[in-house]
Amino acid sequence: MSDPLLAWREEFPILQNTVYMISHSLGAMPRQTHENLQEYADIWATRGVRAWAEGWWDLPVTLGNEVARIIGADPGTVVMQQNVSICQSLILSCFTPTAKRNKIVYEELNFPSVMYVYEAHARNGDFRIQEVKSDDGMTVPLDRMLAAIDTETLLVPISHVLFKSAALQDAKAIIDKAHEVGAYVVLDTYQSAGTVPFSARELNVDFITGGSVKWLCGGPGAGYLYVRPDLQQKLEPKTTGWMAHESPFAFEPSMRYASDIRRFLHGSPSIPAMYAARGGYRIINEIGLSAIREKSIRQTQTLIALAEEAGFKVTSPRDPARRGGTITIAAEHAGAVTKELVRREFIVDYRPGAGVRVSPHFYTRDEELELVINEMKTIRDTRAYEKHLDAGAMF
C-alpha cells in the first residue's frame, strides 16, 4: 500500500536506527529542531537583549496560534506555558469556591499530575473532590461521569484520552452537561492533540491544556493553554506575573490585566523550549489531522489483530471511535518485557495494570507493526525478559 506520510520519515533521525513506538510519551524529534535551536542561539549571540522586542516577547502568543490550528481554535485563544500542571493551577486560580459551588469532578484515571494540583487546593477544605470510579481500570462509564456533575460542581478537569489505556472520552457530552449546570470544563488534550482531530470551537470547551512532548513532536517545556474567547476578559488569574499585565514595561506596582489572552500568561517564558517545539507543530499542520488519524486507526487496528494472533490480550478499547493513538497489550512481567524491547531498539513503555503501550504515528512503517509484535512474542516465548525482573520499573 502506498503511504505518502512515510515521506516524512527522513525528517526524524531516531527512526533510522529504532522501531520507535512511543509517541504517546515522547514524539520523535524533527531534524528541523537542530536548526531552530541553532537559530535561537544565534539570535541570542548576535542580538542580545534586543531579541525580546524582535519576537521573543510575543512568542507565547504567536506560537500559541500554531497550536490553535491543531486544536481547532481561533487565533488569539492559546498561550504557551511550561507544562499542564502550571496551566491547571492558573485556571483554578481564576475561581473562588462558595458553599453552594465548590465541587471538582474528575475521573479516577486522570493523569496523576493533574489530580495533585486539585488535591493540594482541597486540603484546606475550600474545595471538595469527587473522583468518578472505573470498573475495569481502563475506562470510565460516561453515565457515571455525567451523574457526578451537578449544580454544586465548579470545575471538571478531565483527560480527552486516558493516558493508561488510550480510551477516548466523550468530551462533548461532558462539556454539555457541565454547561447545563453552570460548571466549567478543563480538557486535557495531551494524549489526543496531534493524533485525534477535534475542534475547540465545536466542543465549546472552556479551557484546554496540553503539551508538546508527545504526538506534537515538540519536546519538553512547551505546554499550552486555551481559553474560550468570552472568558478572556471575565476571569482574573491569581497565579500570574508581569507578562499578564496590560503594560508590563510600565512596571506598575499593582496588576492591570491584559484585555486578551495575554492575561493568562505569568512570568518570563521558556524561549528555547518554544523554539524546539515549532518544527513539530508545523509538520502536524502541514500533514493535517485527518490524514494522521486515518493512518492511526488503520495501524492500531492492525496492531490489535497481530497482538491477538500472537496470543496477547489487548486492554485498550477495540472501537477506534473510543480510542486514541495507542494500543495497550497485557503481558506477564510487562515492565521486564519492556526493558528487553528497549534494549533491542524497540522503543515502547508500559503502565501497571494496562501492559505494554505501543503507539504508531504518521512516520511508522506498516512492517514495523509486525516487527514489534513478533519481538514481544520472541521475548515471551524465550523468557528473555527474566534478566530484567529485579531491575525495577521502566519509565
C-alpha positions as CSV (number, residue, x, y, z in Angstrom):
1,M,0.0,0.0,0.0
2,S,1.4,3.4,-0.9
3,D,1.8,5.6,2.1
4,P,2.6,9.3,1.3
5,L,3.1,10.1,5.0
6,L,6.3,8.0,5.0
7,A,7.9,10.8,3.1
8,W,8.3,12.5,6.5
9,R,10.4,9.7,8.0
10,E,13.7,11.2,6.8
11,E,12.9,14.3,9.0
12,F,13.2,12.2,12.2
13,P,16.8,10.9,12.8
14,I,15.9,8.4,15.5
15,L,13.8,6.4,13.0
16,Q,16.9,5.3,11.2
17,N,18.1,3.1,14.0
18,T,15.0,2.1,16.1
19,V,11.5,0.9,15.8
20,Y,10.0,4.0,17.6
21,M,6.6,3.2,19.0
22,I,6.4,5.6,21.9
23,S,5.0,8.9,20.6
24,H,2.4,8.7,23.4
25,S,5.3,9.5,25.7
26,L,7.9,11.4,23.7
27,G,7.5,12.0,20.0
28,A,10.4,11.6,17.7
29,M,12.5,14.8,17.3
30,P,12.3,16.5,13.9
31,R,15.6,17.2,12.2
32,Q,14.5,20.9,12.0
33,T,14.7,21.2,15.7
34,H,18.5,21.3,15.4
35,E,18.1,24.3,13.1
36,N,15.6,26.0,15.3
37,L,17.7,25.7,18.4
38,Q,20.7,26.9,16.5
39,E,18.6,29.9,15.3
40,Y,17.7,30.6,19.0
41,A,21.4,30.5,19.9
42,D,22.5,32.7,17.0
43,I,19.8,35.3,17.8
44,W,20.8,35.4,21.4
45,A,24.5,35.6,20.5
46,T,24.1,38.4,17.9
47,R,21.0,40.4,19.0
48,G,21.3,40.1,22.8
49,V,18.6,41.8,24.7
50,R,17.1,43.3,21.5
51,A,15.8,39.8,20.8
52,W,12.9,40.3,23.2
53,A,11.5,43.2,21.1
54,E,12.2,41.3,17.9
55,G,10.0,38.4,18.6
56,W,10.8,36.7,21.8
57,W,8.3,38.6,23.9
58,D,5.4,37.8,21.6
59,L,6.4,34.1,21.1
60,P,4.0,32.6,23.7
61,V,1.1,34.0,21.6
62,T,2.5,33.7,18.1
63,L,3.5,30.1,18.7
64,G,0.2,29.5,20.5
65,N,-1.5,30.4,17.2
66,E,0.2,27.4,15.7
67,V,-1.2,25.2,18.4
68,A,-4.6,26.8,17.8
69,R,-4.7,25.4,14.2
70,I,-4.1,21.9,15.6
71,I,-6.8,22.0,18.2
72,G,-9.4,23.8,16.1
73,A,-9.3,27.1,17.9
74,D,-9.2,30.7,16.8
75,P,-6.1,32.8,16.7
76,G,-5.5,34.7,19.9
77,T,-7.0,32.0,22.1
78,V,-3.9,29.9,23.0
79,V,-0.8,30.9,25.0
80,M,2.3,28.8,25.7
81,Q,3.2,27.7,29.2
82,Q,5.8,25.4,30.7
83,N,3.5,22.4,31.4
84,V,0.0,21.2,32.2
85,S,0.4,21.5,36.0
86,I,1.0,25.2,35.7
87,C,-1.9,25.5,33.3
88,Q,-4.3,23.7,35.7
89,S,-3.1,25.8,38.6
90,L,-3.6,29.0,36.7
91,I,-7.1,28.0,35.7
92,L,-8.0,27.1,39.2
93,S,-6.7,30.4,40.5
94,C,-9.4,32.2,38.5
95,F,-12.2,30.8,40.7
96,T,-13.3,31.3,44.3
97,P,-15.4,28.4,45.7
98,T,-18.6,29.1,47.5
99,A,-20.7,27.0,49.9
100,K,-23.0,26.1,47.1
101,R,-20.5,25.6,44.3
102,N,-17.2,24.1,45.5
103,K,-17.0,20.6,43.9
104,I,-14.4,19.4,41.4
105,V,-15.2,16.3,39.4
106,Y,-12.7,14.2,37.5
107,E,-12.2,10.6,36.6
108,E,-10.0,8.4,38.8
109,L,-8.0,7.5,35.7
110,N,-7.0,11.1,35.2
111,F,-3.3,11.8,34.9
112,P,-1.8,12.0,38.5
113,S,-0.1,15.3,38.0
114,V,-3.5,16.9,37.3
115,M,-5.0,15.3,40.3
116,Y,-2.1,16.5,42.5
117,V,-3.0,20.1,41.7
118,Y,-6.6,19.9,42.8
119,E,-5.8,17.7,45.8
120,A,-3.4,20.3,47.1
121,H,-6.0,23.0,46.9
122,A,-8.6,20.8,48.5
123,R,-6.6,20.3,51.7
124,N,-7.8,23.4,53.4
125,G,-11.5,22.5,52.8
126,D,-12.4,25.2,50.3
127,F,-12.9,22.6,47.5
128,R,-14.1,19.1,47.6
129,I,-13.2,16.5,45.0
130,Q,-15.4,13.7,43.6
131,E,-13.4,11.0,41.7
132,V,-15.6,9.1,39.2
133,K,-14.7,5.4,39.5
134,S,-13.8,3.0,36.8
135,D,-15.0,-0.6,36.8
136,D,-12.2,-2.1,34.7
137,G,-9.3,0.3,35.4
138,M,-9.2,1.2,31.7
139,T,-12.3,3.2,31.0
140,V,-14.8,5.4,32.9
141,P,-18.6,5.0,32.3
142,L,-20.0,8.1,30.6
143,D,-23.3,7.9,32.5
144,R,-21.4,7.8,35.8
145,M,-19.4,10.8,34.8
146,L,-22.4,12.8,33.8
147,A,-24.3,11.9,37.0
148,A,-21.4,13.3,39.1
149,I,-21.7,16.7,37.5
150,D,-24.3,18.7,39.4
151,T,-25.2,22.2,40.4
152,E,-22.6,22.2,43.1
153,T,-19.8,21.5,40.6
154,L,-17.4,24.3,39.8
155,L,-14.7,22.6,37.6
156,V,-14.5,19.4,35.6
157,P,-10.8,18.8,34.7
158,I,-10.8,15.6,32.5
159,S,-8.5,13.8,30.1
160,H,-9.7,13.7,26.5
161,V,-7.7,10.4,26.0
162,L,-6.8,8.4,29.2
163,F,-3.1,8.0,29.4
164,K,-3.2,4.5,30.8
165,S,-5.4,2.8,28.2
166,A,-5.8,5.4,25.4
167,A,-9.6,5.3,26.0
168,L,-11.2,8.3,24.2
169,Q,-13.8,10.0,26.4
170,D,-17.0,11.7,25.1
171,A,-15.8,15.3,25.8
172,K,-18.8,16.9,24.1
173,A,-21.3,15.1,26.3
174,I,-19.4,16.0,29.4
175,I,-19.0,19.6,28.3
176,D,-22.7,20.0,27.5
177,K,-23.7,18.5,30.9
178,A,-21.3,20.8,32.8
179,H,-22.6,23.9,31.0
180,E,-26.2,22.8,31.7
181,V,-25.5,23.1,35.5
182,G,-23.2,26.1,35.3
183,A,-19.8,24.3,35.6
184,Y,-16.6,24.7,33.6
185,V,-14.6,22.0,31.8
186,V,-10.8,21.8,31.6
187,L,-10.0,19.4,28.8
188,D,-6.5,17.9,28.9
189,T,-5.6,17.0,25.3
190,Y,-2.1,15.9,25.9
191,Q,-2.9,12.4,24.6
192,S,-5.1,13.5,21.8
193,A,-3.7,16.6,20.1
194,G,-1.7,15.6,17.1
195,T,-3.3,12.2,16.6
196,V,-7.1,12.7,17.2
197,P,-8.8,15.5,15.3
198,F,-11.1,17.7,17.4
199,S,-12.3,21.3,17.5
200,A,-12.2,23.6,20.5
201,R,-14.9,25.7,18.7
202,E,-17.3,22.8,18.1
203,L,-16.8,21.4,21.5
204,N,-17.5,24.8,23.0
205,V,-15.0,23.9,25.8
206,D,-14.0,26.4,28.4
207,F,-10.3,25.5,28.7
208,I,-7.8,23.2,27.1
209,T,-4.4,22.2,28.4
210,G,-1.7,20.1,26.9
211,G,1.9,19.9,25.9
212,S,4.3,19.3,23.1
213,V,6.2,16.2,24.4
214,K,4.0,13.5,22.8
215,W,2.2,13.4,19.5
216,L,3.2,17.0,18.6
217,C,6.9,16.1,18.4
218,G,7.8,19.3,20.1
219,G,9.8,18.2,23.1
220,P,9.5,19.1,26.8
221,G,8.9,22.5,28.4
222,A,6.3,23.8,25.9
223,G,2.8,23.4,27.3
224,Y,-0.2,25.3,26.0
225,L,-3.4,26.8,27.4
226,Y,-6.6,27.6,25.5
227,V,-9.2,29.9,27.0
228,R,-12.6,30.3,25.3
229,P,-12.8,33.9,23.9
230,D,-15.8,35.0,26.0
231,L,-13.9,34.1,29.2
232,Q,-10.8,36.0,28.4
233,Q,-12.0,39.3,29.9
234,K,-14.2,37.8,32.5
235,L,-11.6,35.8,34.5
236,E,-8.6,37.2,36.5
237,P,-6.0,34.5,37.4
238,K,-4.3,34.8,40.8
239,T,-1.5,32.7,39.5
240,T,0.0,35.5,37.5
241,G,3.0,37.6,36.6
242,W,4.3,40.5,34.7
243,M,3.6,39.1,31.2
244,A,-0.1,39.2,32.1
245,H,-0.1,42.9,32.7
246,E,-1.7,45.3,30.3
247,S,1.5,47.4,30.2
248,P,4.3,45.1,31.6
249,F,7.1,47.6,30.9
250,A,5.4,50.3,32.8
251,F,6.4,48.4,35.9
252,E,3.4,49.5,37.8
253,P,3.2,48.2,41.4
254,S,-0.4,46.8,41.0
255,M,-1.9,44.5,38.4
256,R,-3.9,45.7,35.4
257,Y,-4.7,42.5,33.5
258,A,-4.2,42.5,29.8
259,S,-7.5,42.6,27.9
260,D,-6.8,39.5,25.7
261,I,-5.3,36.0,26.0
262,R,-2.1,37.5,27.4
263,R,-3.7,37.9,30.8
264,F,-3.3,34.1,31.1
265,L,0.5,34.4,30.9
266,H,2.6,34.8,34.1
267,G,6.4,35.1,34.4
268,S,9.1,35.2,31.7
269,P,8.6,32.3,29.2
270,S,11.0,29.5,28.3
271,I,12.1,30.7,24.9
272,P,14.4,27.7,24.0
273,A,11.5,25.2,24.6
274,M,9.3,27.2,22.2
275,Y,12.0,27.2,19.5
276,A,12.3,23.5,19.9
277,A,8.5,23.0,19.6
278,R,8.0,24.9,16.3
279,G,9.1,22.2,14.0
280,G,6.7,19.5,15.2
281,Y,3.7,21.9,15.1
282,R,4.4,22.9,11.5
283,I,4.8,19.3,10.4
284,I,1.5,18.3,12.1
285,N,-0.3,21.2,10.5
286,E,1.2,20.6,7.1
287,I,0.1,16.9,7.1
288,G,-3.3,17.6,8.6
289,L,-5.0,15.7,11.4
290,S,-7.5,13.9,9.2
291,A,-4.6,12.1,7.4
292,I,-2.8,11.3,10.6
293,R,-6.0,9.9,12.2
294,E,-6.9,7.8,9.2
295,K,-3.4,6.1,9.3
296,S,-3.5,5.8,13.1
297,I,-6.8,3.9,13.0
298,R,-5.6,1.6,10.3
299,Q,-2.3,0.8,12.0
300,T,-3.8,0.4,15.5
301,Q,-6.4,-2.0,14.2
302,T,-3.6,-4.0,12.6
303,L,-1.7,-4.0,15.9
304,I,-4.7,-5.4,17.7
305,A,-5.1,-8.2,15.2
306,L,-1.4,-9.0,15.3
307,A,-1.3,-9.0,19.1
308,E,-4.3,-11.3,19.5
309,E,-2.9,-13.6,16.8
310,A,0.3,-13.8,18.9
311,G,-1.7,-14.8,21.9
312,F,-1.6,-11.4,23.7
313,K,-4.6,-9.7,25.3
314,V,-5.3,-6.1,24.2
315,T,-6.5,-3.9,27.1
316,S,-7.3,-0.7,25.2
317,P,-10.7,-0.2,23.6
318,R,-11.4,-2.1,20.4
319,D,-13.6,0.5,18.9
320,P,-11.4,3.1,17.1
321,A,-14.1,5.8,17.9
322,R,-13.4,5.2,21.6
323,R,-9.6,5.0,21.3
324,G,-6.7,7.4,20.8
325,G,-3.5,6.5,19.0
326,T,-2.1,3.9,21.5
327,I,-2.6,0.2,21.9
328,T,-2.1,-1.4,25.3
329,I,-1.1,-5.0,25.4
330,A,-1.2,-7.1,28.5
331,A,1.9,-9.2,29.0
332,E,3.2,-11.1,32.0
333,H,6.0,-9.1,33.6
334,A,5.2,-6.2,31.3
335,G,7.9,-4.0,32.8
336,A,10.6,-6.5,32.2
337,V,9.4,-7.2,28.7
338,T,9.5,-3.5,28.0
339,K,13.1,-3.3,29.2
340,E,14.1,-6.1,26.9
341,L,12.3,-4.5,24.0
342,V,14.0,-1.2,24.6
343,R,17.4,-2.9,24.8
344,R,16.7,-4.4,21.4
345,E,15.8,-0.9,20.0
346,F,12.1,-1.4,20.0
347,I,11.1,1.7,21.9
348,V,7.9,1.3,23.9
349,D,6.8,1.7,27.5
350,Y,4.3,0.2,29.9
351,R,1.8,1.2,32.6
352,P,0.9,-1.1,35.5
353,G,-2.5,-2.7,35.1
354,A,-2.6,-1.9,31.4
355,G,0.5,-3.5,29.9
356,V,2.9,-2.5,27.2
357,R,2.0,0.7,25.4
358,V,2.6,0.7,21.6
359,S,2.0,3.8,19.5
360,P,2.5,4.1,15.8
361,H,2.5,7.6,14.4
362,F,2.4,9.1,10.9
363,Y,6.0,8.2,10.4
364,T,5.6,4.5,11.2
365,R,6.0,1.8,8.5
366,D,3.4,-0.9,8.3
367,E,6.1,-3.6,8.6
368,E,7.2,-2.2,12.0
369,L,3.8,-3.2,13.5
370,E,4.6,-6.9,12.8
371,L,8.2,-6.5,13.9
372,V,7.3,-5.2,17.4
373,I,4.7,-7.9,18.0
374,N,7.0,-10.6,16.8
375,E,9.7,-9.3,19.1
376,M,7.3,-9.3,22.0
377,K,6.4,-12.9,21.2
378,T,10.0,-14.0,20.9
379,I,10.8,-12.3,24.3
380,R,7.9,-14.0,25.9
381,D,8.5,-17.5,24.4
382,T,12.2,-17.5,25.2
383,R,11.7,-15.8,28.6
384,A,14.3,-13.3,27.6
385,Y,12.7,-10.8,30.0
386,E,13.8,-12.7,33.1
387,K,17.1,-10.9,33.3
388,H,15.2,-7.7,34.0
389,L,12.7,-8.9,36.6
390,D,14.7,-7.4,39.6
391,A,15.8,-4.3,37.8
392,G,12.8,-2.1,38.8
393,A,10.2,-0.3,36.7
394,M,10.8,1.2,33.2
395,F,9.6,4.7,32.5
